[in-house]
Structure formats: C-alpha cells, structure tokens
Amino acid sequence: MAARLKVTQIKSEIGGKPNQRESLRTLGLKRIGDIIVKDDSPVVRGLVRAVAHLVKVEEID
C-alpha cells in the first residue's frame, strides 16, 4: 500500500511569494487549519517543500 501524506496549513499565506500561494492552492489548502490527504509522490513532495514553513506534514498509512 502506498504511503499517504497528511498536510495541515499552520500559517497564513499573506505576505508570501506568489509561487508559495500557488503551491498552497494546488495542494488544496485555503486557510489555516485546513487538512488534506494526498498520495505520496514527487510532485506533492515538491509542493510541500515550497511551503514547508507554512504547513505541517505527517506520513500516514
């Protein structure tokens, strides 16, 4: 079974760079406290890396 990532937005995108705001939107995060669960893939890992200071990531099975 493939690993999955639980991503929680913990900080605001306000004042962030445009690419960081787009990364949050692409992940599906809109506001502080939003949680998404995505399949682990290089694309998702790259998006998370771009906004690592704004999100909390947990690996779930």
N, CA, C, O and CB atoms as a CASP TS submission, in Angstrom:
PFRMAT TS
TARGET T0000
AUTHOR 0000-0000-0000
METHOD Language model
MODEL 1
PARENT N/A
ATOM      1  N   MET     1       0.838  -1.181   0.000  1.00  0.00           N
ATOM      2  CA  MET     1       0.000   0.000   0.000  1.00  0.00           C
ATOM      3  C   MET     1       0.884   1.246   0.000  1.00  0.00           C
ATOM      4  O   MET     1       1.860   1.326   0.745  1.00  0.00           O
ATOM      5  CB  MET     1      -0.954  -0.003   1.216  1.00  0.00           C
ATOM      6  N   ALA     2       0.535   2.198  -0.830  1.00  0.00           N
ATOM      7  CA  ALA     2       1.331   3.425  -0.957  1.00  0.00           C
ATOM      8  C   ALA     2       1.162   4.314   0.265  1.00  0.00           C
ATOM      9  O   ALA     2       0.098   4.362   0.881  1.00  0.00           O
ATOM     10  CB  ALA     2       0.935   4.197  -2.223  1.00  0.00           C
ATOM     11  N   ALA     3       2.228   5.006   0.597  1.00  0.00           N
ATOM     12  CA  ALA     3       2.180   5.943   1.719  1.00  0.00           C
ATOM     13  C   ALA     3       1.338   7.148   1.335  1.00  0.00           C
ATOM     14  O   ALA     3       1.220   7.499   0.161  1.00  0.00           O
ATOM     15  CB  ALA     3       3.607   6.385   2.139  1.00  0.00           C
ATOM     16  N   ARG     4       0.765   7.766   2.339  1.00  0.00           N
ATOM     17  CA  ARG     4      -0.027   8.970   2.109  1.00  0.00           C
ATOM     18  C   ARG     4       0.489  10.058   3.030  1.00  0.00           C
ATOM     19  O   ARG     4       1.038   9.779   4.097  1.00  0.00           O
ATOM     20  CB  ARG     4      -1.549   8.709   2.346  1.00  0.00           C
ATOM     21  N   LEU     5       0.309  11.297   2.608  1.00  0.00           N
ATOM     22  CA  LEU     5       0.755  12.438   3.389  1.00  0.00           C
ATOM     23  C   LEU     5      -0.453  13.239   3.865  1.00  0.00           C
ATOM     24  O   LEU     5      -1.351  13.553   3.084  1.00  0.00           O
ATOM     25  CB  LEU     5       1.710  13.328   2.563  1.00  0.00           C
ATOM     26  N   LYS     6      -0.461  13.561   5.146  1.00  0.00           N
ATOM     27  CA  LYS     6      -1.485  14.429   5.722  1.00  0.00           C
ATOM     28  C   LYS     6      -0.831  15.799   5.898  1.00  0.00           C
ATOM     29  O   LYS     6       0.119  15.944   6.668  1.00  0.00           O
ATOM     30  CB  LYS     6      -2.049  13.857   7.102  1.00  0.00           C
ATOM     31  N   VAL     7      -1.340  16.796   5.187  1.00  0.00           N
ATOM     32  CA  VAL     7      -0.754  18.133   5.192  1.00  0.00           C
ATOM     33  C   VAL     7      -1.744  19.097   5.843  1.00  0.00           C
ATOM     34  O   VAL     7      -2.903  19.183   5.435  1.00  0.00           O
ATOM     35  CB  VAL     7      -0.390  18.597   3.744  1.00  0.00           C
ATOM     36  N   THR     8      -1.274  19.814   6.853  1.00  0.00           N
ATOM     37  CA  THR     8      -2.098  20.779   7.582  1.00  0.00           C
ATOM     38  C   THR     8      -1.477  22.157   7.447  1.00  0.00           C
ATOM     39  O   THR     8      -0.284  22.325   7.700  1.00  0.00           O
ATOM     40  CB  THR     8      -2.240  20.382   9.081  1.00  0.00           C
ATOM     41  N   GLN     9      -2.272  23.152   7.049  1.00  0.00           N
ATOM     42  CA  GLN     9      -1.766  24.521   6.972  1.00  0.00           C
ATOM     43  C   GLN     9      -1.761  25.105   8.376  1.00  0.00           C
ATOM     44  O   GLN     9      -2.788  25.117   9.055  1.00  0.00           O
ATOM     45  CB  GLN     9      -2.626  25.396   6.001  1.00  0.00           C
ATOM     46  N   ILE    10      -0.585  25.597   8.814  1.00  0.00           N
ATOM     47  CA  ILE    10      -0.466  26.126  10.168  1.00  0.00           C
ATOM     48  C   ILE    10      -0.162  27.618  10.197  1.00  0.00           C
ATOM     49  O   ILE    10      -0.260  28.245  11.252  1.00  0.00           O
ATOM     50  CB  ILE    10       0.604  25.382  10.911  1.00  0.00           C
ATOM     51  N   LYS    11       0.204  28.196   9.057  1.00  0.00           N
ATOM     52  CA  LYS    11       0.473  29.632   8.993  1.00  0.00           C
ATOM     53  C   LYS    11      -0.207  30.225   7.771  1.00  0.00           C
ATOM     54  O   LYS    11      -0.570  29.509   6.838  1.00  0.00           O
ATOM     55  CB  LYS    11       1.995  29.911   8.955  1.00  0.00           C
ATOM     56  N   SER    12      -0.376  31.537   7.787  1.00  0.00           N
ATOM     57  CA  SER    12      -1.059  32.243   6.720  1.00  0.00           C
ATOM     58  C   SER    12      -0.164  32.421   5.508  1.00  0.00           C
ATOM     59  O   SER    12       1.060  32.488   5.622  1.00  0.00           O
ATOM     60  CB  SER    12      -1.544  33.587   7.208  1.00  0.00           C
ATOM     61  N   GLU    13      -0.797  32.497   4.343  1.00  0.00           N
ATOM     62  CA  GLU    13      -0.076  32.763   3.104  1.00  0.00           C
ATOM     63  C   GLU    13       0.133  34.259   2.868  1.00  0.00           C
ATOM     64  O   GLU    13       0.858  34.646   1.952  1.00  0.00           O
ATOM     65  CB  GLU    13      -0.824  32.157   1.933  1.00  0.00           C
ATOM     66  N   ILE    14      -0.494  35.093   3.684  1.00  0.00           N
ATOM     67  CA  ILE    14      -0.397  36.537   3.498  1.00  0.00           C
ATOM     68  C   ILE    14       1.062  36.969   3.603  1.00  0.00           C
ATOM     69  O   ILE    14       1.765  36.600   4.543  1.00  0.00           O
ATOM     70  CB  ILE    14      -1.266  37.287   4.539  1.00  0.00           C
ATOM     71  N   GLY    15       1.498  37.742   2.640  1.00  0.00           N
ATOM     72  CA  GLY    15       2.879  38.215   2.615  1.00  0.00           C
ATOM     73  C   GLY    15       3.821  37.237   1.960  1.00  0.00           C
ATOM     74  O   GLY    15       5.010  37.523   1.817  1.00  0.00           O
ATOM     75  N   GLY    16       3.313  36.084   1.558  1.00  0.00           N
ATOM     76  CA  GLY    16       4.151  35.083   0.904  1.00  0.00           C
ATOM     77  C   GLY    16       4.373  35.414  -0.559  1.00  0.00           C
ATOM     78  O   GLY    16       3.687  36.254  -1.141  1.00  0.00           O
ATOM     79  N   LYS    17       5.341  34.736  -1.132  1.00  0.00           N
ATOM     80  CA  LYS    17       5.619  34.920  -2.552  1.00  0.00           C
ATOM     81  C   LYS    17       4.505  34.268  -3.370  1.00  0.00           C
ATOM     82  O   LYS    17       3.850  33.333  -2.909  1.00  0.00           O
ATOM     83  CB  LYS    17       7.007  34.323  -2.930  1.00  0.00           C
ATOM     84  N   PRO    18       4.299  34.772  -4.585  1.00  0.00           N
ATOM     85  CA  PRO    18       3.226  34.213  -5.426  1.00  0.00           C
ATOM     86  C   PRO    18       3.352  32.704  -5.653  1.00  0.00           C
ATOM     87  O   PRO    18       2.343  32.000  -5.676  1.00  0.00           O
ATOM     88  CB  PRO    18       3.213  34.915  -6.765  1.00  0.00           C
ATOM     89  N   ASN    19       4.574  32.203  -5.819  1.00  0.00           N
ATOM     90  CA  ASN    19       4.715  30.760  -6.052  1.00  0.00           C
ATOM     91  C   ASN    19       4.325  29.955  -4.812  1.00  0.00           C
ATOM     92  O   ASN    19       3.850  28.826  -4.934  1.00  0.00           O
ATOM     93  CB  ASN    19       6.157  30.426  -6.461  1.00  0.00           C
ATOM     94  N   GLN    20       4.521  30.520  -3.626  1.00  0.00           N
ATOM     95  CA  GLN    20       4.113  29.829  -2.404  1.00  0.00           C
ATOM     96  C   GLN    20       2.595  29.800  -2.279  1.00  0.00           C
ATOM     97  O   GLN    20       2.021  28.791  -1.871  1.00  0.00           O
ATOM     98  CB  GLN    20       4.731  30.502  -1.172  1.00  0.00           C
ATOM     99  N   ARG    21       1.944  30.911  -2.633  1.00  0.00           N
ATOM    100  CA  ARG    21       0.479  30.953  -2.595  1.00  0.00           C
ATOM    101  C   ARG    21      -0.112  29.953  -3.586  1.00  0.00           C
ATOM    102  O   ARG    21      -1.093  29.275  -3.280  1.00  0.00           O
ATOM    103  CB  ARG    21      -0.031  32.378  -2.908  1.00  0.00           C
ATOM    104  N   GLU    22       0.489  29.864  -4.774  1.00  0.00           N
ATOM    105  CA  GLU    22       0.022  28.919  -5.787  1.00  0.00           C
ATOM    106  C   GLU    22       0.226  27.476  -5.339  1.00  0.00           C
ATOM    107  O   GLU    22      -0.609  26.614  -5.609  1.00  0.00           O
ATOM    108  CB  GLU    22       0.744  29.160  -7.110  1.00  0.00           C
ATOM    109  N   SER    23       1.328  27.219  -4.661  1.00  0.00           N
ATOM    110  CA  SER    23       1.585  25.859  -4.163  1.00  0.00           C
ATOM    111  C   SER    23       0.523  25.451  -3.152  1.00  0.00           C
ATOM    112  O   SER    23       0.042  24.318  -3.187  1.00  0.00           O
ATOM    113  CB  SER    23       2.988  25.767  -3.524  1.00  0.00           C
ATOM    114  N   LEU    24       0.149  26.361  -2.247  1.00  0.00           N
ATOM    115  CA  LEU    24      -0.907  26.060  -1.282  1.00  0.00           C
ATOM    116  C   LEU    24      -2.230  25.781  -1.992  1.00  0.00           C
ATOM    117  O   LEU    24      -2.930  24.830  -1.643  1.00  0.00           O
ATOM    118  CB  LEU    24      -1.073  27.220  -0.289  1.00  0.00           C
ATOM    119  N   ARG    25      -2.574  26.591  -2.974  1.00  0.00           N
ATOM    120  CA  ARG    25      -3.828  26.403  -3.712  1.00  0.00           C
ATOM    121  C   ARG    25      -3.815  25.080  -4.476  1.00  0.00           C
ATOM    122  O   ARG    25      -4.824  24.376  -4.518  1.00  0.00           O
ATOM    123  CB  ARG    25      -4.062  27.575  -4.687  1.00  0.00           C
ATOM    124  N   THR    26      -2.677  24.742  -5.078  1.00  0.00           N
ATOM    125  CA  THR    26      -2.561  23.491  -5.824  1.00  0.00           C
ATOM    126  C   THR    26      -2.727  22.294  -4.898  1.00  0.00           C
ATOM    127  O   THR    26      -3.311  21.282  -5.285  1.00  0.00           O
ATOM    128  CB  THR    26      -1.210  23.418  -6.546  1.00  0.00           C
ATOM    129  N   LEU    27      -2.219  22.408  -3.688  1.00  0.00           N
ATOM    130  CA  LEU    27      -2.406  21.341  -2.711  1.00  0.00           C
ATOM    131  C   LEU    27      -3.858  21.269  -2.230  1.00  0.00           C
ATOM    132  O   LEU    27      -4.300  20.220  -1.762  1.00  0.00           O
ATOM    133  CB  LEU    27      -1.468  21.547  -1.520  1.00  0.00           C
ATOM    134  N   GLY    28      -4.594  22.362  -2.340  1.00  0.00           N
ATOM    135  CA  GLY    28      -5.987  22.390  -1.898  1.00  0.00           C
ATOM    136  C   GLY    28      -6.172  23.037  -0.545  1.00  0.00           C
ATOM    137  O   GLY    28      -7.212  22.861   0.089  1.00  0.00           O
ATOM    138  N   LEU    29      -5.176  23.788  -0.090  1.00  0.00           N
ATOM    139  CA  LEU    29      -5.247  24.462   1.204  1.00  0.00           C
ATOM    140  C   LEU    29      -5.672  25.907   1.003  1.00  0.00           C
ATOM    141  O   LEU    29      -5.109  26.616   0.169  1.00  0.00           O
ATOM    142  CB  LEU    29      -3.888  24.392   1.940  1.00  0.00           C
ATOM    143  N   LYS    30      -6.666  26.342   1.770  1.00  0.00           N
ATOM    144  CA  LYS    30      -7.200  27.695   1.599  1.00  0.00           C
ATOM    145  C   LYS    30      -7.067  28.558   2.833  1.00  0.00           C
ATOM    146  O   LYS    30      -6.974  29.781   2.726  1.00  0.00           O
ATOM    147  CB  LYS    30      -8.635  27.627   1.208  1.00  0.00           C
ATOM    148  N   ARG    31      -7.055  27.937   4.015  1.00  0.00           N
ATOM    149  CA  ARG    31      -6.999  28.729   5.248  1.00  0.00           C
ATOM    150  C   ARG    31      -6.273  27.935   6.328  1.00  0.00           C
ATOM    151  O   ARG    31      -6.074  26.726   6.207  1.00  0.00           O
ATOM    152  CB  ARG    31      -8.428  29.123   5.726  1.00  0.00           C
ATOM    153  N   ILE    32      -5.886  28.637   7.376  1.00  0.00           N
ATOM    154  CA  ILE    32      -5.198  27.999   8.491  1.00  0.00           C
ATOM    155  C   ILE    32      -6.116  26.931   9.085  1.00  0.00           C
ATOM    156  O   ILE    32      -7.299  27.176   9.317  1.00  0.00           O
ATOM    157  CB  ILE    32      -4.784  29.047   9.573  1.00  0.00           C
ATOM    158  N   GLY    33      -5.564  25.765   9.324  1.00  0.00           N
ATOM    159  CA  GLY    33      -6.332  24.666   9.890  1.00  0.00           C
ATOM    160  C   GLY    33      -6.843  23.682   8.853  1.00  0.00           C
ATOM    161  O   GLY    33      -7.286  22.592   9.214  1.00  0.00           O
ATOM    162  N   ASP    34      -6.794  24.034   7.572  1.00  0.00           N
ATOM    163  CA  ASP    34      -7.213  23.104   6.520  1.00  0.00           C
ATOM    164  C   ASP    34      -6.292  21.894   6.498  1.00  0.00           C
ATOM    165  O   ASP    34      -5.080  22.017   6.676  1.00  0.00           O
ATOM    166  CB  ASP    34      -7.219  23.800   5.140  1.00  0.00           C
ATOM    167  N   ILE    35      -6.881  20.728   6.276  1.00  0.00           N
ATOM    168  CA  ILE    35      -6.136  19.468   6.225  1.00  0.00           C
ATOM    169  C   ILE    35      -6.475  18.759   4.920  1.00  0.00           C
ATOM    170  O   ILE    35      -7.640  18.671   4.532  1.00  0.00           O
ATOM    171  CB  ILE    35      -6.467  18.559   7.458  1.00  0.00           C
ATOM    172  N   ILE    36      -5.440  18.255   4.249  1.00  0.00           N
ATOM    173  CA  ILE    36      -5.644  17.444   3.055  1.00  0.00           C
ATOM    174  C   ILE    36      -4.835  16.168   3.202  1.00  0.00           C
ATOM    175  O   ILE    36      -3.828  16.140   3.909  1.00  0.00           O
ATOM    176  CB  ILE    36      -5.239  18.218   1.765  1.00  0.00           C
ATOM    177  N   VAL    37      -5.276  15.118   2.536  1.00  0.00           N
ATOM    178  CA  VAL    37      -4.534  13.864   2.499  1.00  0.00           C
ATOM    179  C   VAL    37      -4.280  13.536   1.039  1.00  0.00           C
ATOM    180  O   VAL    37      -5.219  13.411   0.252  1.00  0.00           O
ATOM    181  CB  VAL    37      -5.311  12.702   3.224  1.00  0.00           C
ATOM    182  N   LYS    38      -3.007  13.397   0.675  1.00  0.00           N
ATOM    183  CA  LYS    38      -2.611  13.127  -0.709  1.00  0.00           C
ATOM    184  C   LYS    38      -1.717  11.899  -0.753  1.00  0.00           C
ATOM    185  O   LYS    38      -1.026  11.588   0.217  1.00  0.00           O
ATOM    186  CB  LYS    38      -1.887  14.348  -1.330  1.00  0.00           C
ATOM    187  N   ASP    39      -1.735  11.203  -1.888  1.00  0.00           N
ATOM    188  CA  ASP    39      -0.786  10.124  -2.100  1.00  0.00           C
ATOM    189  C   ASP    39       0.618  10.705  -2.177  1.00  0.00           C
ATOM    190  O   ASP    39       0.824  11.780  -2.741  1.00  0.00           O
ATOM    191  CB  ASP    39      -1.127   9.328  -3.384  1.00  0.00           C
ATOM    192  N   ASP    40       1.577   9.994  -1.612  1.00  0.00           N
ATOM    193  CA  ASP    40       2.965  10.445  -1.630  1.00  0.00           C
ATOM    194  C   ASP    40       3.512  10.302  -3.044  1.00  0.00           C
ATOM    195  O   ASP    40       3.511   9.208  -3.609  1.00  0.00           O
ATOM    196  CB  ASP    40       3.830   9.640  -0.616  1.00  0.00           C
ATOM    197  N   SER    41       3.978  11.406  -3.611  1.00  0.00           N
ATOM    198  CA  SER    41       4.583  11.400  -4.939  1.00  0.00           C
ATOM    199  C   SER    41       5.604  12.533  -5.005  1.00  0.00           C
ATOM    200  O   SER    41       5.572  13.448  -4.182  1.00  0.00           O
ATOM    201  CB  SER    41       3.498  11.552  -6.061  1.00  0.00           C
ATOM    202  N   PRO    42       6.498  12.475  -5.969  1.00  0.00           N
ATOM    203  CA  PRO    42       7.484  13.553  -6.088  1.00  0.00           C
ATOM    204  C   PRO    42       6.848  14.930  -6.308  1.00  0.00           C
ATOM    205  O   PRO    42       7.377  15.936  -5.835  1.00  0.00           O
ATOM    206  CB  PRO    42       8.431  13.250  -7.228  1.00  0.00           C
ATOM    207  N   VAL    43       5.736  14.981  -7.009  1.00  0.00           N
ATOM    208  CA  VAL    43       5.055  16.250  -7.255  1.00  0.00           C
ATOM    209  C   VAL    43       4.552  16.851  -5.948  1.00  0.00           C
ATOM    210  O   VAL    43       4.764  18.033  -5.677  1.00  0.00           O
ATOM    211  CB  VAL    43       3.887  16.057  -8.234  1.00  0.00           C
ATOM    212  N   VAL    44       3.892  16.037  -5.148  1.00  0.00           N
ATOM    213  CA  VAL    44       3.355  16.510  -3.870  1.00  0.00           C
ATOM    214  C   VAL    44       4.500  16.898  -2.939  1.00  0.00           C
ATOM    215  O   VAL    44       4.420  17.912  -2.246  1.00  0.00           O
ATOM    216  CB  VAL    44       2.462  15.425  -3.209  1.00  0.00           C
ATOM    217  N   ARG    45       5.558  16.101  -2.920  1.00  0.00           N
ATOM    218  CA  ARG    45       6.717  16.429  -2.077  1.00  0.00           C
ATOM    219  C   ARG    45       7.313  17.774  -2.468  1.00  0.00           C
ATOM    220  O   ARG    45       7.712  18.548  -1.599  1.00  0.00           O
ATOM    221  CB  ARG    45       7.789  15.332  -2.181  1.00  0.00           C
ATOM    222  N   GLY    46       7.379  18.061  -3.766  1.00  0.00           N
ATOM    223  CA  GLY    46       7.908  19.345  -4.227  1.00  0.00           C
ATOM    224  C   GLY    46       7.037  20.512  -3.808  1.00  0.00           C
ATOM    225  O   GLY    46       7.548  21.550  -3.389  1.00  0.00           O
ATOM    226  N   LEU    47       5.726  20.352  -3.917  1.00  0.00           N
ATOM    227  CA  LEU    47       4.808  21.407  -3.486  1.00  0.00           C
ATOM    228  C   LEU    47       4.934  21.649  -1.988  1.00  0.00           C
ATOM    229  O   LEU    47       4.931  22.795  -1.537  1.00  0.00           O
ATOM    230  CB  LEU    47       3.357  21.043  -3.844  1.00  0.00           C
ATOM    231  N   VAL    48       5.045  20.578  -1.222  1.00  0.00           N
ATOM    232  CA  VAL    48       5.178  20.710   0.230  1.00  0.00           C
ATOM    233  C   VAL    48       6.507  21.390   0.574  1.00  0.00           C
ATOM    234  O   VAL    48       6.557  22.222   1.480  1.00  0.00           O
ATOM    235  CB  VAL    48       5.084  19.321   0.919  1.00  0.00           C
ATOM    236  N   ARG    49       7.569  21.046  -0.132  1.00  0.00           N
ATOM    237  CA  ARG    49       8.881  21.652   0.138  1.00  0.00           C
ATOM    238  C   ARG    49       8.844  23.160  -0.093  1.00  0.00           C
ATOM    239  O   ARG    49       9.513  23.911   0.617  1.00  0.00           O
ATOM    240  CB  ARG    49       9.967  21.010  -0.750  1.00  0.00           C
ATOM    241  N   ALA    50       8.065  23.609  -1.084  1.00  0.00           N
ATOM    242  CA  ALA    50       7.985  25.042  -1.386  1.00  0.00           C
ATOM    243  C   ALA    50       7.318  25.827  -0.258  1.00  0.00           C
ATOM    244  O   ALA    50       7.582  27.017  -0.088  1.00  0.00           O
ATOM    245  CB  ALA    50       7.220  25.261  -2.688  1.00  0.00           C
ATOM    246  N   VAL    51       6.464  25.170   0.505  1.00  0.00           N
ATOM    247  CA  VAL    51       5.733  25.854   1.582  1.00  0.00           C
ATOM    248  C   VAL    51       5.955  25.174   2.933  1.00  0.00           C
ATOM    249  O   VAL    51       5.078  25.198   3.795  1.00  0.00           O
ATOM    250  CB  VAL    51       4.232  25.896   1.263  1.00  0.00           C
ATOM    251  N   ALA    52       7.116  24.576   3.111  1.00  0.00           N
ATOM    252  CA  ALA    52       7.405  23.801   4.326  1.00  0.00           C
ATOM    253  C   ALA    52       7.254  24.632   5.595  1.00  0.00           C
ATOM    254  O   ALA    52       6.911  24.094   6.647  1.00  0.00           O
ATOM    255  CB  ALA    52       8.811  23.230   4.258  1.00  0.00           C
ATOM    256  N   HIS    53       7.507  25.937   5.508  1.00  0.00           N
ATOM    257  CA  HIS    53       7.411  26.806   6.681  1.00  0.00           C
ATOM    258  C   HIS    53       5.962  27.184   7.008  1.00  0.00           C
ATOM    259  O   HIS    53       5.705  27.789   8.049  1.00  0.00           O
ATOM    260  CB  HIS    53       8.231  28.067   6.457  1.00  0.00           C
ATOM    261  N   LEU    54       5.019  26.836   6.135  1.00  0.00           N
ATOM    262  CA  LEU    54       3.610  27.179   6.336  1.00  0.00           C
ATOM    263  C   LEU    54       2.742  25.968   6.679  1.00  0.00           C
ATOM    264  O   LEU    54       1.581  26.126   7.058  1.00  0.00           O
ATOM    265  CB  LEU    54       3.069  27.849   5.098  1.00  0.00           C
ATOM    266  N   VAL    55       3.291  24.770   6.549  1.00  0.00           N
ATOM    267  CA  VAL    55       2.499  23.560   6.729  1.00  0.00           C
ATOM    268  C   VAL    55       3.173  22.582   7.682  1.00  0.00           C
ATOM    269  O   VAL    55       4.374  22.658   7.944  1.00  0.00           O
ATOM    270  CB  VAL    55       2.253  22.891   5.390  1.00  0.00           C
ATOM    271  N   LYS    56       2.352  21.651   8.196  1.00  0.00           N
ATOM    272  CA  LYS    56       2.847  20.527   8.983  1.00  0.00           C
ATOM    273  C   LYS    56       2.509  19.272   8.207  1.00  0.00           C
ATOM    274  O   LYS    56       1.379  19.119   7.743  1.00  0.00           O
ATOM    275  CB  LYS    56       2.228  20.499  10.435  1.00  0.00           C
ATOM    276  N   VAL    57       3.473  18.366   8.057  1.00  0.00           N
ATOM    277  CA  VAL    57       3.289  17.170   7.244  1.00  0.00           C
ATOM    278  C   VAL    57       3.453  15.932   8.117  1.00  0.00           C
ATOM    279  O   VAL    57       4.393  15.829   8.904  1.00  0.00           O
ATOM    280  CB  VAL    57       4.289  17.143   6.064  1.00  0.00           C
ATOM    281  N   GLU    58       2.523  14.997   7.962  1.00  0.00           N
ATOM    282  CA  GLU    58       2.600  13.714   8.652  1.00  0.00           C
ATOM    283  C   GLU    58       2.420  12.599   7.623  1.00  0.00           C
ATOM    284  O   GLU    58       1.614  12.724   6.700  1.00  0.00           O
ATOM    285  CB  GLU    58       1.524  13.615   9.786  1.00  0.00           C
ATOM    286  N   GLU    59       3.167  11.520   7.784  1.00  0.00           N
ATOM    287  CA  GLU    59       3.008  10.365   6.918  1.00  0.00           C
ATOM    288  C   GLU    59       2.039   9.405   7.587  1.00  0.00           C
ATOM    289  O   GLU    59       2.211   9.046   8.752  1.00  0.00           O
ATOM    290  CB  GLU    59       4.376   9.677   6.629  1.00  0.00           C
ATOM    291  N   ILE    60       1.009   8.988   6.837  1.00  0.00           N
ATOM    292  CA  ILE    60       0.020   8.066   7.383  1.00  0.00           C
ATOM    293  C   ILE    60      -0.055   6.851   6.489  1.00  0.00           C
ATOM    294  O   ILE    60       0.370   6.893   5.334  1.00  0.00           O
ATOM    295  CB  ILE    60      -1.369   8.739   7.517  1.00  0.00           C
ATOM    296  N   ASP    61      -0.598   5.761   7.023  1.00  0.00           N
ATOM    297  CA  ASP    61      -0.739   4.526   6.238  1.00  0.00           C
ATOM    298  C   ASP    61      -2.197   4.212   5.975  1.00  0.00           C
ATOM    299  O   ASP    61      -2.506   3.211   5.330  1.00  0.00           O
ATOM    300  CB  ASP    61      -0.076   3.349   6.958  1.00  0.00           C
TER
END
